[in-house]
């Protein structure tokens, strides 16, 4: 029997790689806008490969790529008939990699984009969660993530659905510019409410980069007693532009609609050292479920792992500039090349 999420968290931090949507969008296998994980059915081998790359880089969790594989999103692209097949396939792909690597298998539900806090929408949201959670349970997941919630009440519905399965739950909020949920709850209040309702891990994911998520995490950590999650986007958000949606790029005048989100964020990408630094600082605060969201590459995940003092398989190839042709200090680098270094 492999240890479950809560057993692993009792021993130390757990790393969960995310960011599948952005990675497959930039590779050209799903469309920005609707952001539906069609790659799961069209190129399953690529999804399996990315799962493996994230584990190689240090992820302790293989999260099934069911983010936005929900009824509303499939309706948006007129492919509602693929809903069940897409979910079951995503879960099977993740399970295969979790089984072969001894990592945890996570089911995933998320913001439905139909929640408006009336009885009809609550019923619709609940039904969407129930069908996805049921497929996850049938795939024998170890726990279920409910993520990227703007509304606290929607997150509570997700938690209720997960709790009905008896599996551990991770619930994370996406906190936008005004630093509250859609209802106006502070992040710490939102996390406290979810913890009080029984969530095993609460915290924040997406929307904010390391620099603008960290101050919120400090307050969340102070408000809750249990495990805290942090999965920022790897972008250089600022006090004035605290979310990746709000970033602007005055140096570039060719971006459609003038908004770098989501397809022109390249100049804002954090380097690996910034993610390593974030992981170290967040963990020092007491955050123990760590990852990276939209925009993450395997090098970011490796940096998080190394920030926690680990050496995942990919650390074998972590940089060693002593062997560089010009910048290297190794005795085998010719003196003439070392002297040329300043001219590079
Ligand atoms: Zn994200």
py3Dmol code that shows the C-alpha trace and the ligand (Angstrom):
import py3Dmol

protein = """\
ATOM      1  CA  UNK A   1       0.000   0.000   0.000  1.00  0.00           C
ATOM      2  CA  UNK A   2       1.460   3.369  -0.975  1.00  0.00           C
ATOM      3  CA  UNK A   3       0.887   6.175   1.541  1.00  0.00           C
ATOM      4  CA  UNK A   4      -2.013   8.497   0.745  1.00  0.00           C
ATOM      5  CA  UNK A   5      -2.053  12.292   0.574  1.00  0.00           C
ATOM      6  CA  UNK A   6      -2.590  12.863   4.285  1.00  0.00           C
ATOM      7  CA  UNK A   7       0.077  10.332   5.278  1.00  0.00           C
ATOM      8  CA  UNK A   8       2.550  12.030   2.936  1.00  0.00           C
ATOM      9  CA  UNK A   9       1.664  15.484   4.230  1.00  0.00           C
ATOM     10  CA  UNK A  10       2.261  14.232   7.765  1.00  0.00           C
ATOM     11  CA  UNK A  11       5.822  13.416   6.675  1.00  0.00           C
ATOM     12  CA  UNK A  12       6.491  16.666   4.799  1.00  0.00           C
ATOM     13  CA  UNK A  13       5.510  18.786   1.815  1.00  0.00           C
ATOM     14  CA  UNK A  14       3.784  17.372  -1.257  1.00  0.00           C
ATOM     15  CA  UNK A  15       4.418  18.743  -4.754  1.00  0.00           C
ATOM     16  CA  UNK A  16       1.672  18.810  -7.379  1.00  0.00           C
ATOM     17  CA  UNK A  17       2.489  19.941 -10.912  1.00  0.00           C
ATOM     18  CA  UNK A  18      -0.255  21.701 -12.847  1.00  0.00           C
ATOM     19  CA  UNK A  19      -0.393  23.942 -15.900  1.00  0.00           C
ATOM     20  CA  UNK A  20      -1.454  21.402 -18.507  1.00  0.00           C
ATOM     21  CA  UNK A  21      -3.805  23.780 -20.339  1.00  0.00           C
ATOM     22  CA  UNK A  22      -1.185  26.431 -21.020  1.00  0.00           C
ATOM     23  CA  UNK A  23       1.468  23.895 -21.942  1.00  0.00           C
ATOM     24  CA  UNK A  24      -0.714  22.169 -24.527  1.00  0.00           C
ATOM     25  CA  UNK A  25      -2.029  25.474 -25.833  1.00  0.00           C
ATOM     26  CA  UNK A  26       1.468  26.694 -26.627  1.00  0.00           C
ATOM     27  CA  UNK A  27       2.334  23.334 -28.181  1.00  0.00           C
ATOM     28  CA  UNK A  28      -0.710  23.700 -30.437  1.00  0.00           C
ATOM     29  CA  UNK A  29      -3.020  20.964 -29.152  1.00  0.00           C
ATOM     30  CA  UNK A  30      -5.859  22.979 -27.641  1.00  0.00           C
ATOM     31  CA  UNK A  31      -7.310  26.424 -28.166  1.00  0.00           C
ATOM     32  CA  UNK A  32      -6.843  29.544 -26.061  1.00  0.00           C
ATOM     33  CA  UNK A  33     -10.241  30.992 -25.271  1.00  0.00           C
ATOM     34  CA  UNK A  34     -12.420  27.977 -24.614  1.00  0.00           C
ATOM     35  CA  UNK A  35      -9.390  26.120 -23.196  1.00  0.00           C
ATOM     36  CA  UNK A  36     -10.849  22.613 -23.410  1.00  0.00           C
ATOM     37  CA  UNK A  37      -8.399  19.695 -22.994  1.00  0.00           C
ATOM     38  CA  UNK A  38      -9.185  18.089 -26.344  1.00  0.00           C
ATOM     39  CA  UNK A  39      -5.614  16.779 -26.477  1.00  0.00           C
ATOM     40  CA  UNK A  40      -6.677  14.095 -23.987  1.00  0.00           C
ATOM     41  CA  UNK A  41      -8.656  12.334 -26.712  1.00  0.00           C
ATOM     42  CA  UNK A  42      -6.735  13.450 -29.788  1.00  0.00           C
ATOM     43  CA  UNK A  43      -3.161  12.912 -28.574  1.00  0.00           C
ATOM     44  CA  UNK A  44      -3.274  10.897 -25.374  1.00  0.00           C
ATOM     45  CA  UNK A  45       0.391   9.920 -25.730  1.00  0.00           C
ATOM     46  CA  UNK A  46       1.397  13.569 -25.308  1.00  0.00           C
ATOM     47  CA  UNK A  47      -0.566  13.877 -22.077  1.00  0.00           C
ATOM     48  CA  UNK A  48       1.038  10.716 -20.741  1.00  0.00           C
ATOM     49  CA  UNK A  49       4.446  12.109 -21.666  1.00  0.00           C
ATOM     50  CA  UNK A  50       3.835  15.424 -19.881  1.00  0.00           C
ATOM     51  CA  UNK A  51       2.649  13.563 -16.777  1.00  0.00           C
ATOM     52  CA  UNK A  52       5.924  11.639 -16.865  1.00  0.00           C
ATOM     53  CA  UNK A  53       7.965  14.817 -17.350  1.00  0.00           C
ATOM     54  CA  UNK A  54       6.363  16.445 -14.329  1.00  0.00           C
ATOM     55  CA  UNK A  55       7.043  13.388 -12.171  1.00  0.00           C
ATOM     56  CA  UNK A  56      10.629  13.276 -13.482  1.00  0.00           C
ATOM     57  CA  UNK A  57      10.895  16.922 -12.409  1.00  0.00           C
ATOM     58  CA  UNK A  58       9.684  16.157  -8.891  1.00  0.00           C
ATOM     59  CA  UNK A  59       5.890  16.098  -8.775  1.00  0.00           C
ATOM     60  CA  UNK A  60       4.525  13.740  -6.119  1.00  0.00           C
ATOM     61  CA  UNK A  61       1.108  13.847  -7.739  1.00  0.00           C
ATOM     62  CA  UNK A  62      -0.239  13.042 -11.170  1.00  0.00           C
ATOM     63  CA  UNK A  63      -3.280  15.212 -11.586  1.00  0.00           C
ATOM     64  CA  UNK A  64      -5.753  13.927 -14.145  1.00  0.00           C
ATOM     65  CA  UNK A  65      -6.126  16.484 -16.898  1.00  0.00           C
ATOM     66  CA  UNK A  66      -9.847  17.020 -16.344  1.00  0.00           C
ATOM     67  CA  UNK A  67      -9.510  20.739 -15.716  1.00  0.00           C
ATOM     68  CA  UNK A  68     -12.201  22.341 -17.908  1.00  0.00           C
ATOM     69  CA  UNK A  69     -13.280  18.914 -19.138  1.00  0.00           C
ATOM     70  CA  UNK A  70     -16.684  19.779 -17.735  1.00  0.00           C
ATOM     71  CA  UNK A  71     -20.138  19.992 -19.231  1.00  0.00           C
ATOM     72  CA  UNK A  72     -20.235  23.749 -19.657  1.00  0.00           C
ATOM     73  CA  UNK A  73     -16.896  23.908 -21.452  1.00  0.00           C
ATOM     74  CA  UNK A  74     -17.725  21.036 -23.790  1.00  0.00           C
ATOM     75  CA  UNK A  75     -21.051  22.669 -24.556  1.00  0.00           C
ATOM     76  CA  UNK A  76     -19.121  25.844 -25.450  1.00  0.00           C
ATOM     77  CA  UNK A  77     -17.291  23.968 -28.226  1.00  0.00           C
ATOM     78  CA  UNK A  78     -20.320  21.865 -29.218  1.00  0.00           C
ATOM     79  CA  UNK A  79     -18.716  18.623 -28.062  1.00  0.00           C
ATOM     80  CA  UNK A  80     -20.794  17.745 -25.028  1.00  0.00           C
ATOM     81  CA  UNK A  81     -21.058  14.181 -26.328  1.00  0.00           C
ATOM     82  CA  UNK A  82     -17.332  13.736 -25.558  1.00  0.00           C
ATOM     83  CA  UNK A  83     -17.665  14.636 -21.887  1.00  0.00           C
ATOM     84  CA  UNK A  84     -17.573  11.197 -20.305  1.00  0.00           C
ATOM     85  CA  UNK A  85     -15.006   9.769 -22.696  1.00  0.00           C
ATOM     86  CA  UNK A  86     -12.697  12.746 -22.133  1.00  0.00           C
ATOM     87  CA  UNK A  87     -12.904  12.437 -18.359  1.00  0.00           C
ATOM     88  CA  UNK A  88     -12.422   8.686 -18.294  1.00  0.00           C
ATOM     89  CA  UNK A  89      -9.505   8.898 -20.696  1.00  0.00           C
ATOM     90  CA  UNK A  90      -7.802  11.705 -18.722  1.00  0.00           C
ATOM     91  CA  UNK A  91      -8.142   9.694 -15.535  1.00  0.00           C
ATOM     92  CA  UNK A  92      -6.809   6.522 -17.170  1.00  0.00           C
ATOM     93  CA  UNK A  93      -3.765   8.348 -18.580  1.00  0.00           C
ATOM     94  CA  UNK A  94      -2.928   9.867 -15.198  1.00  0.00           C
ATOM     95  CA  UNK A  95      -3.486   6.551 -13.431  1.00  0.00           C
ATOM     96  CA  UNK A  96      -1.061   4.774 -15.711  1.00  0.00           C
ATOM     97  CA  UNK A  97       1.727   7.209 -14.819  1.00  0.00           C
ATOM     98  CA  UNK A  98       0.848   7.333 -11.116  1.00  0.00           C
ATOM     99  CA  UNK A  99       0.961   3.528 -10.996  1.00  0.00           C
ATOM    100  CA  UNK A 100       4.265   3.236 -12.829  1.00  0.00           C
ATOM    101  CA  UNK A 101       5.948   5.925 -10.690  1.00  0.00           C
ATOM    102  CA  UNK A 102       4.381   5.318  -7.276  1.00  0.00           C
ATOM    103  CA  UNK A 103       2.983   8.855  -7.177  1.00  0.00           C
ATOM    104  CA  UNK A 104      -0.474   9.910  -6.052  1.00  0.00           C
ATOM    105  CA  UNK A 105      -3.373  10.033  -8.495  1.00  0.00           C
ATOM    106  CA  UNK A 106      -5.542  13.140  -8.145  1.00  0.00           C
ATOM    107  CA  UNK A 107      -8.968  13.746  -9.628  1.00  0.00           C
ATOM    108  CA  UNK A 108      -9.683  17.338 -10.546  1.00  0.00           C
ATOM    109  CA  UNK A 109     -12.759  19.558 -10.637  1.00  0.00           C
ATOM    110  CA  UNK A 110     -12.749  23.320 -11.017  1.00  0.00           C
ATOM    111  CA  UNK A 111     -14.629  26.563 -11.534  1.00  0.00           C
ATOM    112  CA  UNK A 112     -17.719  25.814 -13.619  1.00  0.00           C
ATOM    113  CA  UNK A 113     -18.191  29.339 -14.974  1.00  0.00           C
ATOM    114  CA  UNK A 114     -21.953  29.014 -14.476  1.00  0.00           C
ATOM    115  CA  UNK A 115     -22.108  29.666 -10.728  1.00  0.00           C
ATOM    116  CA  UNK A 116     -24.185  32.796  -9.969  1.00  0.00           C
ATOM    117  CA  UNK A 117     -25.489  31.848  -6.525  1.00  0.00           C
ATOM    118  CA  UNK A 118     -29.136  31.143  -7.276  1.00  0.00           C
ATOM    119  CA  UNK A 119     -30.954  27.840  -6.867  1.00  0.00           C
ATOM    120  CA  UNK A 120     -30.851  26.913 -10.554  1.00  0.00           C
ATOM    121  CA  UNK A 121     -27.157  27.520 -10.957  1.00  0.00           C
ATOM    122  CA  UNK A 122     -26.373  25.729  -7.711  1.00  0.00           C
ATOM    123  CA  UNK A 123     -28.197  22.667  -8.982  1.00  0.00           C
ATOM    124  CA  UNK A 124     -26.379  22.838 -12.323  1.00  0.00           C
ATOM    125  CA  UNK A 125     -22.997  23.250 -10.627  1.00  0.00           C
ATOM    126  CA  UNK A 126     -23.659  20.396  -8.224  1.00  0.00           C
ATOM    127  CA  UNK A 127     -24.628  18.097 -11.090  1.00  0.00           C
ATOM    128  CA  UNK A 128     -21.433  19.011 -12.977  1.00  0.00           C
ATOM    129  CA  UNK A 129     -19.297  18.254  -9.933  1.00  0.00           C
ATOM    130  CA  UNK A 130     -21.111  15.016  -9.180  1.00  0.00           C
ATOM    131  CA  UNK A 131     -20.606  13.510 -12.599  1.00  0.00           C
ATOM    132  CA  UNK A 132     -16.898  14.341 -12.729  1.00  0.00           C
ATOM    133  CA  UNK A 133     -16.276  13.201  -9.160  1.00  0.00           C
ATOM    134  CA  UNK A 134     -18.069   9.911  -9.842  1.00  0.00           C
ATOM    135  CA  UNK A 135     -15.749   9.190 -12.795  1.00  0.00           C
ATOM    136  CA  UNK A 136     -12.750  10.047 -10.629  1.00  0.00           C
ATOM    137  CA  UNK A 137     -13.887   7.648  -7.919  1.00  0.00           C
ATOM    138  CA  UNK A 138     -14.342   4.888 -10.499  1.00  0.00           C
ATOM    139  CA  UNK A 139     -10.759   5.518 -11.626  1.00  0.00           C
ATOM    140  CA  UNK A 140      -9.642   4.919  -8.045  1.00  0.00           C
ATOM    141  CA  UNK A 141      -8.080   8.335  -7.402  1.00  0.00           C
ATOM    142  CA  UNK A 142      -6.216   8.917  -4.132  1.00  0.00           C
ATOM    143  CA  UNK A 143      -7.739  12.342  -3.563  1.00  0.00           C
ATOM    144  CA  UNK A 144      -9.627  15.060  -5.387  1.00  0.00           C
ATOM    145  CA  UNK A 145      -8.625  18.637  -6.127  1.00  0.00           C
ATOM    146  CA  UNK A 146     -11.233  21.384  -6.473  1.00  0.00           C
ATOM    147  CA  UNK A 147      -9.421  24.396  -7.859  1.00  0.00           C
ATOM    148  CA  UNK A 148      -9.367  27.881  -9.267  1.00  0.00           C
ATOM    149  CA  UNK A 149     -12.540  29.027  -7.548  1.00  0.00           C
ATOM    150  CA  UNK A 150     -13.486  32.687  -7.665  1.00  0.00           C
ATOM    151  CA  UNK A 151     -16.593  32.092  -5.537  1.00  0.00           C
ATOM    152  CA  UNK A 152     -16.428  30.700  -2.030  1.00  0.00           C
ATOM    153  CA  UNK A 153     -19.932  29.287  -2.282  1.00  0.00           C
ATOM    154  CA  UNK A 154     -19.010  27.361  -5.411  1.00  0.00           C
ATOM    155  CA  UNK A 155     -15.936  25.977  -3.643  1.00  0.00           C
ATOM    156  CA  UNK A 156     -18.168  24.823  -0.785  1.00  0.00           C
ATOM    157  CA  UNK A 157     -20.331  22.921  -3.285  1.00  0.00           C
ATOM    158  CA  UNK A 158     -17.218  21.281  -4.703  1.00  0.00           C
ATOM    159  CA  UNK A 159     -16.090  20.314  -1.229  1.00  0.00           C
ATOM    160  CA  UNK A 160     -19.474  18.803  -0.378  1.00  0.00           C
ATOM    161  CA  UNK A 161     -19.329  16.690  -3.512  1.00  0.00           C
ATOM    162  CA  UNK A 162     -15.811  15.495  -2.761  1.00  0.00           C
ATOM    163  CA  UNK A 163     -16.612  14.807   0.879  1.00  0.00           C
ATOM    164  CA  UNK A 164     -19.455  12.516  -0.117  1.00  0.00           C
ATOM    165  CA  UNK A 165     -16.826  10.164  -1.581  1.00  0.00           C
ATOM    166  CA  UNK A 166     -14.831   9.938   1.646  1.00  0.00           C
ATOM    167  CA  UNK A 167     -11.638  10.879  -0.232  1.00  0.00           C
ATOM    168  CA  UNK A 168      -9.253  13.631   0.917  1.00  0.00           C
ATOM    169  CA  UNK A 169      -9.900  17.061  -0.579  1.00  0.00           C
ATOM    170  CA  UNK A 170      -7.696  19.930  -1.722  1.00  0.00           C
ATOM    171  CA  UNK A 171      -9.597  23.187  -2.322  1.00  0.00           C
ATOM    172  CA  UNK A 172      -7.875  26.242  -3.767  1.00  0.00           C
ATOM    173  CA  UNK A 173      -9.030  29.740  -4.654  1.00  0.00           C
ATOM    174  CA  UNK A 174      -7.981  31.934  -7.506  1.00  0.00           C
ATOM    175  CA  UNK A 175      -7.674  35.421  -6.045  1.00  0.00           C
ATOM    176  CA  UNK A 176      -8.119  38.316  -8.450  1.00  0.00           C
ATOM    177  CA  UNK A 177      -7.072  41.978  -8.364  1.00  0.00           C
ATOM    178  CA  UNK A 178      -9.219  43.126  -5.451  1.00  0.00           C
ATOM    179  CA  UNK A 179      -7.831  40.286  -3.300  1.00  0.00           C
ATOM    180  CA  UNK A 180     -11.195  38.828  -2.347  1.00  0.00           C
ATOM    181  CA  UNK A 181     -13.474  36.050  -3.576  1.00  0.00           C
ATOM    182  CA  UNK A 182     -16.455  36.875  -5.759  1.00  0.00           C
ATOM    183  CA  UNK A 183     -18.558  37.316  -2.610  1.00  0.00           C
ATOM    184  CA  UNK A 184     -16.005  39.620  -1.042  1.00  0.00           C
ATOM    185  CA  UNK A 185     -14.473  37.123   1.402  1.00  0.00           C
ATOM    186  CA  UNK A 186     -10.802  37.655   2.115  1.00  0.00           C
ATOM    187  CA  UNK A 187      -8.574  34.767   1.033  1.00  0.00           C
ATOM    188  CA  UNK A 188      -7.923  33.841   4.651  1.00  0.00           C
ATOM    189  CA  UNK A 189     -11.627  33.912   5.481  1.00  0.00           C
ATOM    190  CA  UNK A 190     -12.430  31.823   2.403  1.00  0.00           C
ATOM    191  CA  UNK A 191      -9.805  29.232   3.329  1.00  0.00           C
ATOM    192  CA  UNK A 192     -10.945  29.182   6.949  1.00  0.00           C
ATOM    193  CA  UNK A 193     -14.543  28.571   5.883  1.00  0.00           C
ATOM    194  CA  UNK A 194     -13.488  25.690   3.677  1.00  0.00           C
ATOM    195  CA  UNK A 195     -11.330  24.210   6.393  1.00  0.00           C
ATOM    196  CA  UNK A 196     -14.164  24.524   8.904  1.00  0.00           C
ATOM    197  CA  UNK A 197     -16.401  22.736   6.395  1.00  0.00           C
ATOM    198  CA  UNK A 198     -13.935  19.844   6.339  1.00  0.00           C
ATOM    199  CA  UNK A 199     -11.422  20.446   3.538  1.00  0.00           C
ATOM    200  CA  UNK A 200      -8.148  18.623   4.202  1.00  0.00           C
ATOM    201  CA  UNK A 201      -5.980  21.146   2.343  1.00  0.00           C
ATOM    202  CA  UNK A 202      -6.965  24.751   1.564  1.00  0.00           C
ATOM    203  CA  UNK A 203      -5.115  27.493  -0.238  1.00  0.00           C
ATOM    204  CA  UNK A 204      -4.556  29.405  -3.446  1.00  0.00           C
ATOM    205  CA  UNK A 205      -3.814  28.510  -7.045  1.00  0.00           C
ATOM    206  CA  UNK A 206      -3.560  30.282 -10.381  1.00  0.00           C
ATOM    207  CA  UNK A 207      -4.089  33.995 -11.176  1.00  0.00           C
ATOM    208  CA  UNK A 208      -1.222  35.345  -9.051  1.00  0.00           C
ATOM    209  CA  UNK A 209       2.490  34.974  -9.488  1.00  0.00           C
ATOM    210  CA  UNK A 210       4.849  34.148  -6.635  1.00  0.00           C
ATOM    211  CA  UNK A 211       5.438  37.774  -5.672  1.00  0.00           C
ATOM    212  CA  UNK A 212       1.754  38.684  -5.216  1.00  0.00           C
ATOM    213  CA  UNK A 213       0.605  35.333  -3.849  1.00  0.00           C
ATOM    214  CA  UNK A 214       3.097  35.111  -1.007  1.00  0.00           C
ATOM    215  CA  UNK A 215       1.672  37.978   1.104  1.00  0.00           C
ATOM    216  CA  UNK A 216      -1.804  36.406   0.881  1.00  0.00           C
ATOM    217  CA  UNK A 217      -0.428  33.024   1.917  1.00  0.00           C
ATOM    218  CA  UNK A 218       0.956  34.510   5.078  1.00  0.00           C
ATOM    219  CA  UNK A 219      -2.563  35.541   6.098  1.00  0.00           C
ATOM    220  CA  UNK A 220      -4.067  32.209   5.047  1.00  0.00           C
ATOM    221  CA  UNK A 221      -1.433  30.359   7.074  1.00  0.00           C
ATOM    222  CA  UNK A 222      -2.262  32.444  10.144  1.00  0.00           C
ATOM    223  CA  UNK A 223      -6.007  31.843   9.759  1.00  0.00           C
ATOM    224  CA  UNK A 224      -6.135  28.065   9.289  1.00  0.00           C
ATOM    225  CA  UNK A 225      -4.818  25.180  11.346  1.00  0.00           C
ATOM    226  CA  UNK A 226      -4.308  22.470   8.754  1.00  0.00           C
ATOM    227  CA  UNK A 227      -2.488  21.980   5.475  1.00  0.00           C
ATOM    228  CA  UNK A 228      -2.083  24.954   3.126  1.00  0.00           C
ATOM    229  CA  UNK A 229      -1.682  24.839  -0.657  1.00  0.00           C
ATOM    230  CA  UNK A 230       0.081  27.318  -2.959  1.00  0.00           C
ATOM    231  CA  UNK A 231       0.286  26.917  -6.739  1.00  0.00           C
ATOM    232  CA  UNK A 232       1.075  30.307  -8.285  1.00  0.00           C
ATOM    233  CA  UNK A 233       1.347  31.031 -11.982  1.00  0.00           C
ATOM    234  CA  UNK A 234       4.996  31.473 -13.004  1.00  0.00           C
ATOM    235  CA  UNK A 235       4.671  35.121 -14.016  1.00  0.00           C
ATOM    236  CA  UNK A 236       6.126  38.330 -12.593  1.00  0.00           C
ATOM    237  CA  UNK A 237       2.969  39.913 -11.225  1.00  0.00           C
ATOM    238  CA  UNK A 238       3.297  43.192  -9.322  1.00  0.00           C
ATOM    239  CA  UNK A 239       1.463  45.264  -6.707  1.00  0.00           C
ATOM    240  CA  UNK A 240      -0.090  47.324  -9.519  1.00  0.00           C
ATOM    241  CA  UNK A 241      -0.812  44.303 -11.722  1.00  0.00           C
ATOM    242  CA  UNK A 242      -1.204  41.511  -9.175  1.00  0.00           C
ATOM    243  CA  UNK A 243      -2.716  38.876 -11.485  1.00  0.00           C
ATOM    244  CA  UNK A 244      -1.619  37.478 -14.833  1.00  0.00           C
ATOM    245  CA  UNK A 245      -4.903  38.678 -16.302  1.00  0.00           C
ATOM    246  CA  UNK A 246      -4.045  42.255 -15.329  1.00  0.00           C
ATOM    247  CA  UNK A 247      -0.461  42.370 -16.613  1.00  0.00           C
ATOM    248  CA  UNK A 248       0.127  44.933 -19.380  1.00  0.00           C
ATOM    249  CA  UNK A 249       3.071  45.170 -21.753  1.00  0.00           C
ATOM    250  CA  UNK A 250       3.666  48.792 -22.808  1.00  0.00           C
ATOM    251  CA  UNK A 251       6.762  47.756 -24.782  1.00  0.00           C
ATOM    252  CA  UNK A 252       4.691  45.750 -27.235  1.00  0.00           C
ATOM    253  CA  UNK A 253       2.050  47.199 -29.550  1.00  0.00           C
ATOM    254  CA  UNK A 254       1.112  44.112 -31.547  1.00  0.00           C
ATOM    255  CA  UNK A 255      -0.815  42.141 -28.938  1.00  0.00           C
ATOM    256  CA  UNK A 256      -4.475  41.605 -29.886  1.00  0.00           C
ATOM    257  CA  UNK A 257      -6.740  43.671 -27.595  1.00  0.00           C
ATOM    258  CA  UNK A 258      -3.607  44.887 -25.816  1.00  0.00           C
ATOM    259  CA  UNK A 259      -3.829  42.265 -23.089  1.00  0.00           C
ATOM    260  CA  UNK A 260      -0.932  39.836 -22.713  1.00  0.00           C
ATOM    261  CA  UNK A 261      -3.186  37.244 -21.023  1.00  0.00           C
ATOM    262  CA  UNK A 262      -3.231  34.478 -22.012  1.00  0.00           C
ATOM    263  CA  UNK A 263      -1.105  34.197 -25.152  1.00  0.00           C
ATOM    264  CA  UNK A 264       1.517  36.959 -24.870  1.00  0.00           C
ATOM    265  CA  UNK A 265       2.751  36.497 -21.331  1.00  0.00           C
ATOM    266  CA  UNK A 266       6.173  35.319 -22.484  1.00  0.00           C
ATOM    267  CA  UNK A 267       8.152  38.384 -21.329  1.00  0.00           C
ATOM    268  CA  UNK A 268       6.768  37.972 -17.816  1.00  0.00           C
ATOM    269  CA  UNK A 269       7.708  34.330 -17.248  1.00  0.00           C
ATOM    270  CA  UNK A 270       9.521  33.691 -13.977  1.00  0.00           C
ATOM    271  CA  UNK A 271      12.829  31.957 -14.143  1.00  0.00           C
ATOM    272  CA  UNK A 272      13.492  28.756 -12.236  1.00  0.00           C
ATOM    273  CA  UNK A 273      15.339  30.553  -9.448  1.00  0.00           C
ATOM    274  CA  UNK A 274      12.249  32.633  -8.676  1.00  0.00           C
ATOM    275  CA  UNK A 275      10.184  29.466  -8.294  1.00  0.00           C
ATOM    276  CA  UNK A 276      12.838  27.862  -6.140  1.00  0.00           C
ATOM    277  CA  UNK A 277      12.856  30.971  -3.957  1.00  0.00           C
ATOM    278  CA  UNK A 278       9.068  30.931  -3.768  1.00  0.00           C
ATOM    279  CA  UNK A 279       8.965  27.293  -2.724  1.00  0.00           C
ATOM    280  CA  UNK A 280      11.506  27.916   0.002  1.00  0.00           C
ATOM    281  CA  UNK A 281       9.695  30.975   1.342  1.00  0.00           C
ATOM    282  CA  UNK A 282       6.227  29.444   1.148  1.00  0.00           C
ATOM    283  CA  UNK A 283       7.413  26.304   2.865  1.00  0.00           C
ATOM    284  CA  UNK A 284       9.078  28.380   5.588  1.00  0.00           C
ATOM    285  CA  UNK A 285       5.683  29.997   6.170  1.00  0.00           C
ATOM    286  CA  UNK A 286       4.187  26.554   6.685  1.00  0.00           C
ATOM    287  CA  UNK A 287       2.727  25.975   3.219  1.00  0.00           C
ATOM    288  CA  UNK A 288       3.054  22.254   2.585  1.00  0.00           C
ATOM    289  CA  UNK A 289       1.211  21.508  -0.670  1.00  0.00           C
ATOM    290  CA  UNK A 290       3.189  23.224  -3.398  1.00  0.00           C
ATOM    291  CA  UNK A 291       3.065  23.440  -7.145  1.00  0.00           C
ATOM    292  CA  UNK A 292       2.933  25.721 -10.146  1.00  0.00           C
ATOM    293  CA  UNK A 293      -0.152  26.494 -12.253  1.00  0.00           C
ATOM    294  CA  UNK A 294      -0.752  27.885 -15.775  1.00  0.00           C
ATOM    295  CA  UNK A 295       2.534  28.551 -17.540  1.00  0.00           C
ATOM    296  CA  UNK A 296       4.517  25.953 -15.608  1.00  0.00           C
ATOM    297  CA  UNK A 297       7.171  23.933 -17.341  1.00  0.00           C
ATOM    298  CA  UNK A 298       9.016  20.944 -15.920  1.00  0.00           C
ATOM    299  CA  UNK A 299      11.995  23.193 -15.065  1.00  0.00           C
ATOM    300  CA  UNK A 300       9.729  25.182 -12.730  1.00  0.00           C
ATOM    301  CA  UNK A 301       8.620  22.012 -10.971  1.00  0.00           C
ATOM    302  CA  UNK A 302      12.210  20.862 -10.569  1.00  0.00           C
ATOM    303  CA  UNK A 303      13.012  24.273  -9.057  1.00  0.00           C
ATOM    304  CA  UNK A 304      10.187  23.862  -6.535  1.00  0.00           C
ATOM    305  CA  UNK A 305      11.490  20.414  -5.624  1.00  0.00           C
ATOM    306  CA  UNK A 306      15.027  21.700  -5.253  1.00  0.00           C
ATOM    307  CA  UNK A 307      13.739  24.613  -3.176  1.00  0.00           C
ATOM    308  CA  UNK A 308      12.449  21.988  -0.763  1.00  0.00           C
ATOM    309  CA  UNK A 309      15.882  20.383  -0.678  1.00  0.00           C
ATOM    310  CA  UNK A 310      15.034  17.486  -2.956  1.00  0.00           C
ATOM    311  CA  UNK A 311      16.862  16.001  -5.885  1.00  0.00           C
ATOM    312  CA  UNK A 312      14.303  14.531  -8.284  1.00  0.00           C
ATOM    313  CA  UNK A 313      15.516  12.476 -11.242  1.00  0.00           C
ATOM    314  CA  UNK A 314      15.718  15.627 -13.368  1.00  0.00           C
ATOM    315  CA  UNK A 315      18.199  17.172 -10.916  1.00  0.00           C
ATOM    316  CA  UNK A 316      20.835  14.992 -12.527  1.00  0.00           C
ATOM    317  CA  UNK A 317      20.784  17.632 -15.262  1.00  0.00           C
ATOM    318  CA  UNK A 318      20.530  20.729 -13.114  1.00  0.00           C
ATOM    319  CA  UNK A 319      23.000  23.342 -14.365  1.00  0.00           C
ATOM    320  CA  UNK A 320      26.748  23.029 -13.916  1.00  0.00           C
ATOM    321  CA  UNK A 321      28.218  26.064 -15.609  1.00  0.00           C
ATOM    322  CA  UNK A 322      31.764  25.079 -14.623  1.00  0.00           C
ATOM    323  CA  UNK A 323      31.726  22.982 -17.800  1.00  0.00           C
ATOM    324  CA  UNK A 324      30.597  25.751 -20.157  1.00  0.00           C
ATOM    325  CA  UNK A 325      32.765  26.316 -23.228  1.00  0.00           C
ATOM    326  CA  UNK A 326      33.598  29.933 -22.366  1.00  0.00           C
ATOM    327  CA  UNK A 327      32.177  30.624 -18.890  1.00  0.00           C
ATOM    328  CA  UNK A 328      33.410  27.370 -17.360  1.00  0.00           C
ATOM    329  CA  UNK A 329      36.035  27.085 -14.654  1.00  0.00           C
ATOM    330  CA  UNK A 330      36.853  23.443 -15.374  1.00  0.00           C
ATOM    331  CA  UNK A 331      40.538  22.815 -16.087  1.00  0.00           C
ATOM    332  CA  UNK A 332      39.614  21.303 -19.445  1.00  0.00           C
ATOM    333  CA  UNK A 333      38.240  24.646 -20.673  1.00  0.00           C
ATOM    334  CA  UNK A 334      41.127  26.242 -22.611  1.00  0.00           C
ATOM    335  CA  UNK A 335      42.575  29.410 -21.082  1.00  0.00           C
ATOM    336  CA  UNK A 336      41.975  31.273 -24.357  1.00  0.00           C
ATOM    337  CA  UNK A 337      38.253  30.484 -24.126  1.00  0.00           C
ATOM    338  CA  UNK A 338      38.039  31.546 -20.494  1.00  0.00           C
ATOM    339  CA  UNK A 339      39.679  34.829 -21.432  1.00  0.00           C
ATOM    340  CA  UNK A 340      37.139  35.281 -24.217  1.00  0.00           C
ATOM    341  CA  UNK A 341      34.250  35.030 -21.739  1.00  0.00           C
ATOM    342  CA  UNK A 342      33.895  38.789 -21.257  1.00  0.00           C
ATOM    343  CA  UNK A 343      33.396  39.213 -24.995  1.00  0.00           C
ATOM    344  CA  UNK A 344      30.342  36.905 -25.168  1.00  0.00           C
TER     345      UNK A 344
END
"""
ligand_1 = """\
1
ZN
Zn -3.838 28.126 -13.605
"""
view = py3Dmol.view(width=600, height=400)
view.addModel(protein, "pdb")
view.setStyle({"model": 0}, {"cartoon": {"style": "trace"}})
view.addModel(ligand_1, "xyz")
view.setStyle({"model": 1}, {"stick": {}})
view.zoomTo()
view.show()
